[in-house]
């Protein structure tokens, strides 16, 4: 697994970086730089997912949709946000309620669908994406506030998943040692 996980130096910096991104996004809120804040909130979410994936390399590498290059699983530091999100959805860390072909439905949407919305808002940083998907509109305070809420809920959800997984792992370890 050493050829998959982050280095110790990378691992130490990821979570503080997520907190830094959130602090910067709060500054964007005050400065009315809403699109910039949304981009930073997606980056915070990416850092959290990256850190979570790094904690569970055996589980991550066993996912069907684990990204590969030349037939080999890509090193974790080469994964994109969509790679992380796809695997997190498959593993039910951030479960979806909608398929990619479904119309949006807040009744059926789950946390994985909402994180996808954060990703789509972040993608507005690309000029053609903005022109094609959001022409004549503006990313407002409401969007950035929604990104804060979604990312905070997703982090809580991931925390509960990690906590549950650790409890299961400890019970299995205790069972094997007796």
C-alpha positions in Angstrom: 0.0 0.0 0.0 3.0 2.3 0.4 3.0 2.9 -3.4 -0.7 4.1 -3.1 -1.0 6.3 0.0 0.2 9.8 0.6 3.6 10.4 2.1 3.8 11.3 5.8 4.6 14.9 4.9 1.6 15.1 2.6 -0.7 13.5 5.1 0.3 16.0 7.8 -0.6 19.0 5.6 -3.9 17.9 4.1 -6.3 18.5 7.0 -4.8 21.8 8.0 -5.0 22.8 4.3 -8.8 22.0 4.4 -9.2 24.3 7.4 -7.2 27.0 5.6 -9.4 26.7 2.5 -12.5 27.1 4.7 -11.1 30.2 6.4 -10.3 31.7 3.0 -13.8 30.9 1.8 -15.2 32.8 4.8 -13.1 35.8 3.7 -14.6 35.5 0.2 -18.0 35.6 1.8 -17.2 38.9 3.5 -15.6 40.2 0.3 -18.5 39.2 -1.9 -16.2 36.9 -3.9 -18.8 34.2 -4.1 -17.4 32.1 -6.9 -14.0 32.1 -5.4 -15.4 31.0 -2.1 -17.3 28.1 -3.8 -14.0 27.0 -5.4 -12.3 27.1 -2.0 -15.1 25.1 -0.4 -14.8 22.4 -3.0 -11.1 22.3 -2.4 -11.7 21.9 1.3 -14.1 19.0 0.5 -11.4 17.5 -1.8 -8.8 17.6 1.0 -11.2 15.9 3.4 -12.0 13.2 1.0 -8.3 12.7 0.2 -7.5 12.4 3.9 -10.3 9.9 4.4 -9.2 7.8 1.4 -5.7 7.8 2.7 -6.9 6.3 6.0 -8.5 3.3 4.2 -6.2 2.2 1.3 -7.4 -1.4 1.3 -11.0 -0.4 1.0 -10.4 2.4 -1.5 -8.2 0.2 -3.8 -10.9 -2.5 -3.8 -13.6 -0.3 -5.3 -14.6 -1.1 -8.8 -14.3 2.5 -10.0 -10.8 3.1 -8.5 -9.0 5.2 -11.1 -6.3 3.5 -13.1 -3.5 4.4 -15.5 -1.9 1.7 -17.7 -3.8 -0.9 -15.8 -2.5 0.1 -12.4 -4.3 2.0 -9.7 -3.2 5.6 -9.7 -1.3 6.9 -6.7 -3.6 8.7 -4.4 -1.9 12.1 -5.0 -2.8 11.8 -8.6 -6.6 11.4 -8.0 -8.9 14.2 -9.0 -11.9 15.4 -7.1 -14.2 13.5 -9.4 -12.1 10.3 -8.8 -12.5 10.8 -5.0 -16.2 11.6 -5.2 -16.9 8.6 -7.5 -15.2 6.2 -5.1 -16.8 7.8 -2.1 -20.2 7.4 -3.7 -19.6 3.7 -4.6 -18.4 2.9 -1.1 -21.4 4.7 0.3 -19.2 7.2 2.2 -21.2 9.9 0.4 -24.2 8.0 -0.9 -26.2 9.2 -3.9 -29.9 9.1 -4.2 -30.0 10.1 -7.8 -28.4 8.6 -10.9 -26.6 10.9 -13.3 -29.5 10.7 -15.7 -32.1 11.7 -13.1 -33.6 15.2 -12.9 -32.8 17.0 -9.6 -35.1 16.1 -6.8 -34.4 17.3 -3.3 -36.8 14.6 -2.1 -34.6 11.8 -3.5 -31.2 13.5 -3.3 -28.7 12.4 -0.7 -25.4 13.9 0.5 -23.4 12.5 -2.4 -25.7 14.3 -4.8 -25.3 17.6 -2.9 -21.5 17.3 -3.0 -21.8 16.8 -6.7 -23.6 20.2 -6.8 -20.6 21.7 -5.0 -18.4 20.2 -7.7 -20.6 21.6 -10.5 -20.5 25.1 -8.9 -16.7 24.9 -8.6 -16.5 23.9 -12.3 -18.0 27.4 -13.2 -14.4 28.6 -12.7 -13.8 27.3 -16.2 -15.0 30.0 -18.7 -16.6 27.7 -21.2 -18.4 25.8 -18.5 -19.7 29.1 -17.1 -20.9 30.3 -20.5 -22.5 27.0 -21.4 -24.1 26.2 -18.0 -24.6 29.5 -16.3 -24.8 32.3 -18.9 -26.5 35.4 -17.8 -26.4 34.4 -14.1 -24.2 35.1 -11.2 -22.9 33.0 -8.4 -24.4 34.7 -5.3 -24.1 34.7 -1.6 -26.8 32.0 -1.5 -24.6 29.6 -3.6 -21.6 30.1 -1.3 -23.7 29.6 1.8 -25.1 26.4 0.3 -21.5 25.2 -0.3 -20.6 25.8 3.3 -23.7 23.9 4.5 -23.2 21.0 2.1 -19.5 20.6 2.9 -20.1 20.8 6.6 -22.8 18.1 6.5 -20.6 16.0 4.2 -17.7 16.3 6.6 -20.0 15.2 9.5 -21.2 12.3 7.4 -17.7 11.2 6.5 -16.7 11.5 10.2 -19.5 9.1 11.2 -18.4 6.7 8.4 -14.8 6.7 9.6 -15.8 6.4 13.2 -18.1 3.4 12.4 -15.3 1.8 10.3 -12.8 2.2 13.0 -15.1 0.6 15.5 -15.7 -2.4 13.2 -12.0 -2.8 12.6 -11.2 -2.7 16.4 -13.9 -5.3 17.1 -12.5 -7.6 14.4 -9.0 -7.1 15.7 -10.1 -7.9 19.2 -12.1 -11.0 18.0 -9.0 -12.3 16.1 -6.7 -11.8 19.1 -9.0 -13.9 21.5 
